[in-house]
Amino acid sequence: MKSTKLISLSLAAYLMFGVPVSLASPHYASDETKRVVEAMVEAHGGLEKWRAAPSIRFDNIMHNNYHGKDNFAWWVAHEVIDQKTRKVWQEWPMDDAQIGYDGDDVWSVNWEKGNPSPSMVHFFYYFVNLPWLSQDDGVILSEPARFVWPGSDDELYEVRMTFEHAPGIGKSGNGYYVLYIHPDSYRLVGYQYANGYKPLLDVMNMPEGREVFGPLWRQITRYEEVGGLLFPTAFRTMPEADERIVGNHVILNIDVSTPFEHDKAERPDGAEIFAGPLKTD
């Protein structure tokens, strides 16, 4: 009877989330890691509710403080991600551009920004959903350390989040996040991130042998509850904690109830398919 029940649960998990239940969890360094990280996930609304969302969609607005004098400083995108397949469609209204991932290829229309189109596919999806993405297959979570953010008196939990393999499109197994979790509320209040996607490193002119761009630091300054889930909706980017701000970010119009429009992820006529690797290790 127990064996039959386990098989049934595993099949249900596979059908709902696309992975067997035995794989749908991270690797914790210790029981304390598990306690802290799972408390963070619960503080943001819990995993079950997040995974039940058919899609995550939001408007992403970024001001690039490093823009050139002839460049438009604002990055504005409407992003939609299918929770089961992680397919994506994006509209960039200020650039009259589109990006999509149909499950096989990354395509773009009128994409002229320097970042390779695959690097944008799951880029902000991770920033907006980082508490829950800590629970993905292949995530490795370190023993918690303690860290006092400059200018604050709170001794935060610090957990390093690495990967067995590239976790998404435009990512690498060399990339990582360092999570900063409040010791009382267990909210994610900041993080470091580093991206090792090779085509991105190339356009950034990283030195030969450099495995990641970054880390950069993020401090979350505002949250919004949508459908019982607590999302970060404003944050700032810095080269070091509490240093000069190099990017300001606002996330608007979060929607967790609308089904994914698979036809919008399909490549339209005239779209360019990215010819390079979609992930690197």
C-alpha positions in Angstrom: 0.0 0.0 0.0 2.8 2.4 0.9 4.6 1.7 -2.4 1.4 2.3 -4.4 0.8 5.6 -2.6 4.4 6.8 -3.2 4.1 6.0 -6.9 0.8 7.9 -7.1 2.4 10.9 -5.4 5.4 10.8 -7.7 3.2 10.7 -10.8 1.1 13.6 -9.5 4.2 15.7 -8.9 5.5 14.8 -12.4 2.3 15.8 -14.1 2.0 19.1 -12.1 5.6 20.3 -12.0 7.4 18.3 -14.7 9.8 16.6 -12.4 9.5 13.5 -10.1 8.9 14.3 -6.5 12.3 12.9 -5.5 14.0 15.5 -7.7 11.7 18.5 -6.9 13.8 19.8 -4.0 17.1 21.4 -3.4 20.2 20.0 -1.6 20.5 21.4 1.9 23.9 21.6 3.6 22.3 21.0 7.0 19.0 20.8 9.0 19.6 24.5 9.9 19.9 25.4 6.2 16.6 23.6 5.6 14.9 25.4 8.5 16.0 28.9 7.5 15.3 28.6 3.8 11.9 26.9 4.2 11.0 29.6 6.7 11.9 32.1 4.0 9.7 30.4 1.4 6.7 30.3 3.9 7.3 34.0 4.7 6.7 34.7 1.0 3.5 32.7 0.8 4.6 29.1 0.5 5.7 26.8 -2.3 2.5 25.1 -3.1 0.6 28.3 -3.8 3.5 29.6 -6.0 3.8 26.3 -8.0 0.0 26.3 -8.6 0.1 29.6 -10.5 -0.3 28.9 -14.2 2.0 31.7 -15.1 3.9 34.6 -13.6 3.6 37.9 -15.4 4.8 41.4 -14.5 6.0 44.7 -15.9 9.7 45.2 -15.3 11.1 48.7 -15.2 14.8 49.4 -14.8 16.8 52.7 -14.9 20.3 52.0 -16.0 22.5 54.5 -14.2 25.5 53.5 -16.5 23.8 54.4 -19.7 25.7 56.2 -22.4 24.7 59.8 -23.3 23.2 58.6 -26.6 21.4 55.6 -25.0 17.9 55.4 -23.6 18.4 54.8 -19.8 15.1 52.9 -19.2 14.6 49.2 -19.7 10.9 48.4 -19.8 9.5 44.9 -20.4 6.2 43.0 -20.0 7.3 39.5 -19.1 5.2 36.3 -19.0 6.6 32.9 -17.9 4.8 29.6 -17.9 5.3 27.9 -14.6 5.3 24.3 -15.8 7.6 24.6 -18.9 9.3 28.0 -18.2 8.4 29.1 -21.7 8.5 32.9 -22.1 7.2 35.7 -24.1 8.2 39.3 -23.6 7.3 42.7 -25.0 9.6 45.6 -24.9 7.4 48.6 -25.7 10.0 51.3 -25.5 12.2 49.4 -28.0 9.5 48.0 -30.2 11.0 44.6 -29.5 10.0 41.1 -28.5 11.7 38.1 -27.1 10.4 34.6 -26.8 11.4 31.1 -25.7 9.2 28.4 -27.2 10.8 25.4 -25.3 13.4 24.8 -28.1 14.6 28.2 -29.4 15.0 31.7 -28.2 13.8 34.2 -30.8 13.7 38.0 -31.0 12.2 40.7 -33.0 14.1 44.1 -33.3 16.3 43.2 -30.3 19.2 45.7 -30.4 20.4 46.0 -26.8 23.8 44.6 -26.1 22.7 41.7 -23.9 22.2 38.4 -25.8 18.5 37.7 -26.1 18.7 34.4 -24.1 20.3 36.2 -21.2 17.0 38.2 -20.8 14.6 35.1 -20.9 14.8 34.1 -17.2 16.9 37.0 -15.9 14.2 39.0 -14.0 12.0 35.9 -13.5 14.7 34.9 -11.0 14.9 38.2 -9.3 11.1 38.4 -8.8 10.7 34.8 -7.8 14.0 34.0 -6.0 12.5 32.7 -2.7 10.6 30.0 -4.4 13.2 29.2 -7.0 15.5 28.1 -4.1 13.3 25.0 -4.2 14.1 23.9 -7.8 15.8 20.7 -8.7 19.6 21.0 -8.8 19.8 23.9 -6.3 22.5 23.6 -3.6 22.1 25.7 -0.4 25.0 26.3 1.9 25.3 26.3 5.7 23.8 29.6 7.0 26.3 32.3 8.0 25.5 35.7 9.6 25.9 39.1 7.9 25.2 42.6 9.0 24.2 44.8 6.1 26.1 48.1 6.2 23.9 50.7 7.8 21.6 48.2 9.5 21.7 46.6 13.0 20.1 43.3 11.9 22.3 40.2 11.7 20.9 38.5 8.7 21.1 34.9 7.6 23.4 34.5 4.7 22.9 31.4 2.5 24.8 30.8 -0.7 22.7 29.3 -3.6 24.6 27.5 -6.3 23.6 25.0 -9.0 24.5 21.5 -10.1 23.8 22.6 -13.7 22.6 25.7 -15.5 19.2 26.4 -13.9 17.5 28.3 -16.8 17.9 29.9 -20.2 20.7 32.4 -20.4 22.3 31.0 -17.3 25.3 28.8 -16.3 26.2 26.3 -13.7 28.8 28.7 -12.6 26.3 31.4 -11.6 25.2 31.8 -8.0 23.1 33.9 -5.6 23.8 34.8 -2.0 20.5 35.1 -0.1 20.1 37.6 2.8 17.2 36.6 5.0 15.8 38.6 7.9 16.2 36.7 11.2 12.7 37.6 12.5 10.4 38.0 9.5 12.4 35.5 7.3 11.8 37.7 4.3 14.4 37.8 1.6 15.8 41.4 2.1 18.7 41.3 -0.4 21.0 39.1 -2.3 24.2 39.0 -4.4 24.0 37.5 -7.9 26.6 36.4 -10.4 25.9 35.3 -14.0 28.2 32.9 -15.8 26.4 32.6 -19.2 29.3 32.6 -21.7 27.7 34.8 -24.5 27.0 37.4 -21.9 30.5 37.3 -20.5 31.8 37.7 -24.1 29.8 40.9 -24.7 30.8 42.2 -21.3 34.5 41.7 -22.4 35.3 39.7 -19.3 38.9 38.6 -19.1 39.7 35.1 -20.4 39.2 32.6 -17.6 36.7 34.7 -15.7 33.7 32.5 -15.0 31.1 35.0 -13.9 30.0 38.6 -14.3 29.6 40.0 -10.8 28.7 39.6 -8.1 26.4 42.5 -7.9 24.4 43.3 -4.8 20.6 43.8 -4.5 18.7 45.4 -1.7 14.9 44.9 -1.7 13.1 48.1 -0.6 9.4 47.2 -1.3 7.1 44.1 -1.4 3.6 43.5 -2.7 1.3 40.6 -1.9 -0.5 39.1 -4.9 -2.7 36.0 -4.6 -1.3 35.3 -1.2 2.3 35.5 -2.4 4.8 38.2 -1.3 6.9 39.5 -4.2 9.8 42.0 -4.1 8.5 45.0 -6.2 11.3 47.5 -5.8 15.1 47.0 -5.4 18.4 48.6 -6.1 21.6 47.3 -7.6 25.0 48.1 -6.2 28.6 46.9 -6.8 29.0 46.3 -3.1 26.5 46.4 -0.2 25.4 50.0 0.5 27.7 51.5 -2.2 26.6 53.7 -5.0 23.4 52.6 -6.8 24.0 51.5 -10.4 20.4 50.4 -11.2 16.9 51.1 -9.8 14.1 48.6 -10.4 10.4 48.5 -10.1 8.1 45.5 -10.7 4.4 46.4 -11.5 1.2 44.6 -12.4 2.1 41.2 -11.1 -0.4 38.5 -12.1 -0.4 34.9 -10.9 -3.8 33.7 -12.2 -3.9 34.1 -16.0 -3.1 31.0 -18.1 0.0 31.2 -20.3 -0.7 32.1 -23.9 1.5 29.4 -25.6 0.9 30.9 -29.1 2.6 34.1 -28.0 5.8 32.1 -27.2 5.9 30.7 -30.8 8.3 32.3 -33.2 6.6 34.8 -35.4 7.5 35.3 -39.1 10.7 37.3 -39.5 11.9 36.7 -36.0 15.6 36.0 -35.5 16.6 32.7 -33.8 19.6 32.9 -31.4 22.3 30.7 -32.9 24.5 30.2 -29.9 24.1 28.1 -26.8 21.1 28.8 -24.6 22.8 27.6 -21.4 26.5 27.2 -20.5 28.3 25.3 -17.8 
